[in-house]
Amino acid sequence: MGNQWLWRYVIAALLLATLAAISPAKAANVAVKGLFAGSAVLTIDGRQRLLKAGATSPEGVTLVSANSRYAVVEIDGQRHQLGISQHIASGFANAQRREVRINEGAGGHYWAAGQINGHAIRFMVDTGATNIAMNRATAERLGVNFRAGREARAGTAGGIVPIYLVQLARVSVGAIVLDNVQASVHLDESPAHVLLGNSFLSQLEMQKENGVLVLSSQR
């Protein structure tokens, strides 16, 4: 009887070892290097992979979709939206440190692909903005019920303007996702771009490395 249990233990151990050997490796670092309609060039743990939508790399990264602005990747059952040159560091799947790297763009601005309440948006990082800020037309396109918010006034380069203060249920930039983020909705045509202000940025760590803005979060 004792030998039977020993053999069962040995067989079980061999099966586990075999499964571990054939299972896809867990990717630690994923970066977007190129974007196309229906495909993307990713760097995964230092190796460059060209994936078509629906394909999975040997490291276990699935490209869900891609266009000229961003790619949606799935790793360990979690989906993340990444713009060109954006990066996910190791540990993101376990809700540890999450990181996004944004290259400096024209005019010294930093542009980041993200989402507001599930809608894709392109942010311009603005550390001088108190909140995430958008104009009325953008708010309406995103389905933000700003008139349910609080009326206020804000000082801008053009003077004092009326705004509505609202809470956005969910805002994401790459792998970083924050809930209940305050935003300002301006009733005129400014700002022309959605500003990623301090209501989001103040909850993160920020640093610059050779012209690259690094945002990181422990959430």
LUMTORGU-427656 format. One record per residue (C-alpha): x, y, z. Coordinates in Angstrom, 3 decimals. Layout:
REM residues N
<pt X="X" Y="Y" Z="Z"/>
...
REM end
This chain:
REM residues 219
<pt X="0.000" Y="0.000" Z="0.000"/>
<pt X="2.847" Y="2.336" Z="0.890"/>
<pt X="4.490" Y="1.824" Z="-2.508"/>
<pt X="1.207" Y="2.620" Z="-4.282"/>
<pt X="0.918" Y="5.989" Z="-2.523"/>
<pt X="4.568" Y="6.707" Z="-3.311"/>
<pt X="4.037" Y="6.016" Z="-7.017"/>
<pt X="0.904" Y="8.177" Z="-7.056"/>
<pt X="2.862" Y="11.028" Z="-5.499"/>
<pt X="5.671" Y="10.651" Z="-8.049"/>
<pt X="3.224" Y="10.576" Z="-10.996"/>
<pt X="1.367" Y="13.646" Z="-9.696"/>
<pt X="4.639" Y="15.532" Z="-9.318"/>
<pt X="5.683" Y="14.616" Z="-12.862"/>
<pt X="2.332" Y="15.773" Z="-14.250"/>
<pt X="2.638" Y="19.128" Z="-12.485"/>
<pt X="6.166" Y="19.578" Z="-13.788"/>
<pt X="5.036" Y="18.767" Z="-17.338"/>
<pt X="2.150" Y="21.237" Z="-17.164"/>
<pt X="4.476" Y="23.936" Z="-15.871"/>
<pt X="6.875" Y="23.264" Z="-18.731"/>
<pt X="4.246" Y="23.586" Z="-21.455"/>
<pt X="2.331" Y="26.509" Z="-19.927"/>
<pt X="3.015" Y="29.950" Z="-21.436"/>
<pt X="5.492" Y="32.042" Z="-19.483"/>
<pt X="4.092" Y="34.953" Z="-17.529"/>
<pt X="5.135" Y="38.198" Z="-19.158"/>
<pt X="6.839" Y="40.656" Z="-16.820"/>
<pt X="7.275" Y="43.663" Z="-19.108"/>
<pt X="5.143" Y="44.619" Z="-22.107"/>
<pt X="5.633" Y="47.712" Z="-24.289"/>
<pt X="3.980" Y="48.879" Z="-27.510"/>
<pt X="6.464" Y="49.678" Z="-30.273"/>
<pt X="4.220" Y="49.843" Z="-33.336"/>
<pt X="0.497" Y="50.159" Z="-34.023"/>
<pt X="-1.474" Y="49.194" Z="-37.110"/>
<pt X="-5.075" Y="48.378" Z="-37.979"/>
<pt X="-5.576" Y="44.887" Z="-36.566"/>
<pt X="-1.993" Y="44.258" Z="-35.473"/>
<pt X="0.727" Y="45.603" Z="-33.192"/>
<pt X="4.434" Y="45.273" Z="-32.536"/>
<pt X="5.005" Y="44.515" Z="-28.856"/>
<pt X="8.192" Y="44.109" Z="-26.876"/>
<pt X="7.540" Y="41.358" Z="-24.326"/>
<pt X="10.268" Y="40.638" Z="-21.782"/>
<pt X="12.801" Y="42.096" Z="-24.198"/>
<pt X="11.617" Y="40.134" Z="-27.250"/>
<pt X="9.862" Y="41.834" Z="-30.146"/>
<pt X="6.617" Y="40.217" Z="-31.285"/>
<pt X="4.334" Y="41.114" Z="-34.186"/>
<pt X="0.834" Y="39.998" Z="-33.198"/>
<pt X="-2.415" Y="40.083" Z="-35.100"/>
<pt X="-5.681" Y="40.705" Z="-33.255"/>
<pt X="-6.712" Y="37.511" Z="-31.480"/>
<pt X="-3.200" Y="36.025" Z="-31.451"/>
<pt X="-1.334" Y="35.051" Z="-28.276"/>
<pt X="2.436" Y="35.293" Z="-27.882"/>
<pt X="4.563" Y="32.480" Z="-26.385"/>
<pt X="4.726" Y="34.608" Z="-23.221"/>
<pt X="0.946" Y="34.476" Z="-22.817"/>
<pt X="0.103" Y="37.997" Z="-24.040"/>
<pt X="-3.018" Y="38.191" Z="-26.241"/>
<pt X="-3.596" Y="41.100" Z="-28.591"/>
<pt X="-7.343" Y="41.699" Z="-28.298"/>
<pt X="-7.510" Y="44.588" Z="-30.768"/>
<pt X="-5.369" Y="47.331" Z="-32.266"/>
<pt X="-5.661" Y="50.501" Z="-34.303"/>
<pt X="-3.383" Y="53.418" Z="-35.131"/>
<pt X="-3.903" Y="54.961" Z="-31.660"/>
<pt X="-3.737" Y="52.130" Z="-29.137"/>
<pt X="-3.693" Y="48.381" Z="-28.551"/>
<pt X="-5.749" Y="46.345" Z="-26.099"/>
<pt X="-3.780" Y="43.441" Z="-24.624"/>
<pt X="-4.902" Y="40.692" Z="-22.278"/>
<pt X="-2.611" Y="39.075" Z="-19.743"/>
<pt X="-3.763" Y="36.671" Z="-17.030"/>
<pt X="-7.371" Y="37.514" Z="-17.836"/>
<pt X="-6.878" Y="41.275" Z="-17.409"/>
<pt X="-7.202" Y="43.719" Z="-20.305"/>
<pt X="-5.078" Y="46.837" Z="-20.627"/>
<pt X="-5.128" Y="49.647" Z="-23.186"/>
<pt X="-1.711" Y="50.928" Z="-24.251"/>
<pt X="-0.742" Y="53.709" Z="-26.607"/>
<pt X="2.455" Y="53.853" Z="-28.623"/>
<pt X="5.567" Y="53.557" Z="-26.404"/>
<pt X="3.453" Y="52.916" Z="-23.309"/>
<pt X="4.656" Y="50.188" Z="-21.018"/>
<pt X="3.426" Y="47.822" Z="-18.310"/>
<pt X="5.963" Y="46.825" Z="-15.679"/>
<pt X="6.149" Y="43.515" Z="-13.841"/>
<pt X="3.629" Y="42.776" Z="-11.132"/>
<pt X="0.631" Y="44.519" Z="-12.703"/>
<pt X="-1.463" Y="41.333" Z="-12.804"/>
<pt X="-1.210" Y="41.020" Z="-9.036"/>
<pt X="-2.338" Y="44.596" Z="-8.394"/>
<pt X="1.160" Y="45.567" Z="-7.352"/>
<pt X="3.073" Y="48.429" Z="-8.899"/>
<pt X="1.586" Y="49.554" Z="-12.223"/>
<pt X="3.560" Y="51.777" Z="-14.531"/>
<pt X="2.985" Y="53.769" Z="-17.716"/>
<pt X="5.788" Y="55.377" Z="-19.715"/>
<pt X="4.936" Y="58.289" Z="-22.023"/>
<pt X="7.377" Y="59.754" Z="-24.535"/>
<pt X="7.613" Y="63.517" Z="-24.916"/>
<pt X="5.668" Y="64.715" Z="-27.940"/>
<pt X="5.730" Y="67.783" Z="-30.154"/>
<pt X="5.979" Y="71.054" Z="-28.283"/>
<pt X="7.128" Y="69.290" Z="-25.142"/>
<pt X="3.659" Y="67.890" Z="-24.418"/>
<pt X="2.921" Y="64.392" Z="-23.166"/>
<pt X="0.008" Y="62.556" Z="-24.782"/>
<pt X="-1.508" Y="59.421" Z="-23.305"/>
<pt X="-4.164" Y="57.016" Z="-24.564"/>
<pt X="-6.750" Y="56.188" Z="-21.938"/>
<pt X="-10.400" Y="55.761" Z="-21.127"/>
<pt X="-13.124" Y="57.685" Z="-19.322"/>
<pt X="-16.018" Y="55.515" Z="-18.183"/>
<pt X="-15.087" Y="52.930" Z="-20.806"/>
<pt X="-14.776" Y="55.409" Z="-23.707"/>
<pt X="-11.404" Y="55.746" Z="-25.442"/>
<pt X="-9.842" Y="59.183" Z="-25.120"/>
<pt X="-6.513" Y="60.894" Z="-25.790"/>
<pt X="-5.262" Y="62.878" Z="-22.810"/>
<pt X="-2.787" Y="65.722" Z="-22.725"/>
<pt X="-0.912" Y="65.615" Z="-19.438"/>
<pt X="-1.228" Y="68.978" Z="-17.661"/>
<pt X="0.268" Y="69.267" Z="-14.191"/>
<pt X="-1.055" Y="72.834" Z="-13.995"/>
<pt X="-4.688" Y="71.714" Z="-14.231"/>
<pt X="-6.490" Y="71.158" Z="-10.935"/>
<pt X="-8.755" Y="68.466" Z="-12.361"/>
<pt X="-9.238" Y="66.400" Z="-15.441"/>
<pt X="-10.741" Y="69.029" Z="-17.740"/>
<pt X="-12.821" Y="68.837" Z="-20.902"/>
<pt X="-15.169" Y="70.976" Z="-22.927"/>
<pt X="-18.918" Y="70.545" Z="-23.126"/>
<pt X="-18.928" Y="68.768" Z="-26.504"/>
<pt X="-16.451" Y="66.160" Z="-25.283"/>
<pt X="-18.454" Y="65.584" Z="-22.100"/>
<pt X="-21.599" Y="64.997" Z="-24.130"/>
<pt X="-19.773" Y="62.603" Z="-26.454"/>
<pt X="-18.514" Y="60.632" Z="-23.456"/>
<pt X="-21.958" Y="60.509" Z="-21.875"/>
<pt X="-20.938" Y="62.590" Z="-18.848"/>
<pt X="-24.072" Y="64.013" Z="-17.204"/>
<pt X="-22.333" Y="67.218" Z="-16.176"/>
<pt X="-25.527" Y="69.122" Z="-15.360"/>
<pt X="-25.989" Y="66.736" Z="-12.449"/>
<pt X="-22.708" Y="68.073" Z="-11.068"/>
<pt X="-21.933" Y="71.188" Z="-9.050"/>
<pt X="-21.790" Y="74.589" Z="-10.740"/>
<pt X="-18.581" Y="76.541" Z="-10.175"/>
<pt X="-16.212" Y="79.004" Z="-11.837"/>
<pt X="-12.627" Y="78.575" Z="-12.901"/>
<pt X="-9.848" Y="80.939" Z="-13.855"/>
<pt X="-8.376" Y="80.338" Z="-17.314"/>
<pt X="-6.122" Y="82.233" Z="-19.708"/>
<pt X="-9.289" Y="83.752" Z="-21.151"/>
<pt X="-10.645" Y="84.843" Z="-17.772"/>
<pt X="-13.217" Y="83.423" Z="-15.374"/>
<pt X="-15.483" Y="80.813" Z="-16.994"/>
<pt X="-18.457" Y="78.773" Z="-15.734"/>
<pt X="-17.834" Y="75.058" Z="-15.212"/>
<pt X="-19.470" Y="71.997" Z="-13.742"/>
<pt X="-17.608" Y="69.780" Z="-11.289"/>
<pt X="-18.396" Y="66.089" Z="-11.734"/>
<pt X="-17.116" Y="62.719" Z="-10.541"/>
<pt X="-15.954" Y="60.329" Z="-13.241"/>
<pt X="-16.695" Y="56.741" Z="-12.255"/>
<pt X="-13.520" Y="55.333" Z="-13.796"/>
<pt X="-10.466" Y="56.806" Z="-15.519"/>
<pt X="-7.614" Y="54.738" Z="-16.918"/>
<pt X="-4.273" Y="55.421" Z="-18.555"/>
<pt X="-2.616" Y="52.228" Z="-19.682"/>
<pt X="-2.592" Y="49.792" Z="-16.759"/>
<pt X="-3.384" Y="52.506" Z="-14.202"/>
<pt X="-7.065" Y="52.645" Z="-13.265"/>
<pt X="-8.603" Y="55.072" Z="-10.749"/>
<pt X="-12.223" Y="55.344" Z="-9.650"/>
<pt X="-14.246" Y="58.431" Z="-8.677"/>
<pt X="-11.958" Y="61.065" Z="-10.179"/>
<pt X="-13.085" Y="64.702" Z="-10.158"/>
<pt X="-13.365" Y="66.500" Z="-13.499"/>
<pt X="-14.192" Y="70.010" Z="-14.688"/>
<pt X="-16.539" Y="70.423" Z="-17.645"/>
<pt X="-16.187" Y="73.813" Z="-19.350"/>
<pt X="-19.258" Y="75.135" Z="-21.134"/>
<pt X="-17.296" Y="76.685" Z="-24.009"/>
<pt X="-15.000" Y="75.086" Z="-26.602"/>
<pt X="-11.969" Y="75.086" Z="-24.352"/>
<pt X="-9.951" Y="73.105" Z="-23.582"/>
<pt X="-9.513" Y="71.733" Z="-27.086"/>
<pt X="-8.034" Y="68.517" Z="-25.668"/>
<pt X="-8.937" Y="66.530" Z="-22.562"/>
<pt X="-6.448" Y="67.555" Z="-19.884"/>
<pt X="-5.113" Y="64.920" Z="-17.512"/>
<pt X="-4.909" Y="67.101" Z="-14.416"/>
<pt X="-4.011" Y="66.704" Z="-10.774"/>
<pt X="-7.239" Y="65.047" Z="-9.644"/>
<pt X="-5.704" Y="62.009" Z="-11.392"/>
<pt X="-1.977" Y="62.766" Z="-11.327"/>
<pt X="-1.810" Y="63.611" Z="-7.612"/>
<pt X="-2.717" Y="60.002" Z="-6.809"/>
<pt X="0.335" Y="58.707" Z="-8.679"/>
<pt X="4.088" Y="58.882" Z="-8.516"/>
<pt X="5.602" Y="60.872" Z="-11.395"/>
<pt X="9.141" Y="61.188" Z="-12.640"/>
<pt X="10.966" Y="61.996" Z="-15.863"/>
<pt X="13.674" Y="59.777" Z="-17.306"/>
<pt X="15.490" Y="61.141" Z="-20.373"/>
<pt X="12.401" Y="62.821" Z="-21.770"/>
<pt X="10.052" Y="59.984" Z="-20.783"/>
<pt X="7.297" Y="60.703" Z="-18.250"/>
<pt X="6.834" Y="57.730" Z="-15.920"/>
<pt X="3.522" Y="57.384" Z="-14.065"/>
<pt X="3.257" Y="54.649" Z="-11.449"/>
<pt X="0.659" Y="53.458" Z="-8.983"/>
<pt X="0.436" Y="50.768" Z="-6.318"/>
<pt X="-3.313" Y="50.285" Z="-6.892"/>
REM end
